[in-house]
Amino acid sequence: MFKLLRRGADVIGVILFALLFLVFVVQVTARFAFNQPLPWTDEAAIILYLWAVLWGARSEERRVGKE
């Protein structure tokens, strides 16, 4: 049961990081290719970065504490 929950938490972390990367690519493309920066990409990147870091830190803290 715990392995399934841990795998689910890992999947959520991967999704957060993938979304962060996608928002970053959209931001860079809009800014440099189209010369029209999108205002929402800055906030989305910051929020996703914080969530990804905090989610990953908590996940690794549990793994390190058990070893």
Order of alpha helices (4+ residues) and beta strands (2+ residues): alpha-alpha
